[in-house]
Amino acid sequence: MIRLSKSCISAVEQEAVRRVLDAEYLGIGKNVFEFEEELSDLLGRQVCCVSSGTAALHLSLQAIGVSAGDDVLVPSLTYVASFQAISATGANPVACDVDIETLQISLQDAENRLTDRTRAIMPVYYGGLVLNQREILDFAGKHSIDVVEDAAHAFGSHGNLGLVGSSGGITCFSFDGIKNITCGEGGCIVTNDSDLLEKVKTLRLLGVDKDTDARRQGGRSWRPVVREQGWRYHMNNIAAAIGSAQLKRFDVLAQARQQAASYYQHALSSHSFVHVLPADYSYTVPHIFPIWIDVHDTACRDVLGEKLREDGIETGVHYYPNHLLEKYSTIEKVNLPNTEYLASRIMTLPLHPELTVEELEYVVNRLCTRLEALR
Ligand SMILES: *Cc1c(COP(=O)(O)O)cnc(C)c1O
């Protein structure tokens, strides 16, 4: 079976984990702080590592004061993590439509959904594509709301403000098992706001304010300073050691993803009813490679998936629209025509750094043959 995605682990990661195990200090410690430094050097801003991308989003929203009764704009075409992070604060995720060409949040649609409760916008860099970072910042500035970027798909990508995470709003990355770099599970918050950084560092440790502790006691205290609701969201040393090793190999990992995506893009872009993202893969480091097929019969996509599975090719669907999930569907029906059109036509092809040229050729070959039969 050609896998849809996978973790790619080398001797470098194995050796790094071995060293943490030998040191017998598995919690949050030296490896986490080193990984934060390395990410900070890369991105030129401050970094707080946490246990997942979802935790990064949740803490960012909490730290900027998003709470019950607030609205947060978010594309419906995303992993349920984006929605859950918003509703975890008590706020209301306001599902927005995406642009039909780029599959990024439509600012036009978002504008129509602004209310006096809107506190933030959470763009999702779907497929690693980062097209309108500057426009999103301008939009937020114009409406006096914050930007919390869900950059889970886009570690290493460049947009019109440079490397993602190097500027703009608060940026959240995921380092889960299959993302552009992995820690096993993990994520981080990137910001240039020192107060916000301190806040999320406290919130990730059950609200225990380590710095105030140290200042008051001149060292470690057994009487913790806890002022607000925090969470058990810190990263651990094993995860950080894997992350650091992946970061050292990132050029190779990124290039392999970019080359695979370019291959698909070239092979499929002239196909009469297949669409691909308008990405320049010299600037985009893709987490997934989505296609969507222009067909009337919405059963086609699922049939195609089954046929490809018979060929030994695993495919996926990213994503089922969140506004149609039980938890997030409102009594008043939300109309997101592009998202709903895509929902039954979108399919994700295998993408990970260890795909061979032969495997890529085979996927394209089988896909085109199976598509021909569906016509
Ligand atoms: C992976 C992902 C997340 C969440 O990250 P985890 O580390 O899995 O919690 C959030 N948003 C999107 C779009 C993702 O793909």
PDBQT file of the ligand as one rigid body, heavy atoms in Angstrom, charges set to zero:
ROOT
HETATM    1  C1  LIG A 401      -2.798  18.993  12.375  1.00  0.00    +0.000 C 
HETATM    2  C2  LIG A 401      -3.674  20.190  12.386  1.00  0.00    +0.000 A 
HETATM    3  C3  LIG A 401      -4.010  20.891  13.568  1.00  0.00    +0.000 A 
HETATM    4  C4  LIG A 401      -3.744  20.388  14.929  1.00  0.00    +0.000 C 
HETATM    5  O1  LIG A 401      -2.516  19.943  15.223  1.00  0.00    +0.000 OA
HETATM    6  P1  LIG A 401      -2.311  18.706  16.238  1.00  0.00    +0.000 P 
HETATM    7  O2  LIG A 401      -0.838  18.822  16.509  1.00  0.00    +0.000 OA
HETATM    8  O3  LIG A 401      -2.680  17.453  15.518  1.00  0.00    +0.000 OA
HETATM    9  O4  LIG A 401      -3.133  18.971  17.441  1.00  0.00    +0.000 OA
HETATM   10  C5  LIG A 401      -4.737  22.046  13.453  1.00  0.00    +0.000 A 
HETATM   11  N1  LIG A 401      -5.140  22.514  12.259  1.00  0.00    +0.000 NA
HETATM   12  C6  LIG A 401      -4.869  21.880  11.115  1.00  0.00    +0.000 A 
HETATM   13  C7  LIG A 401      -5.360  22.455   9.824  1.00  0.00    +0.000 C 
HETATM   14  C8  LIG A 401      -4.144  20.684  11.136  1.00  0.00    +0.000 A 
HETATM   15  O5  LIG A 401      -3.916  20.032   9.985  1.00  0.00    +0.000 OA
ENDROOT
TORSDOF 0
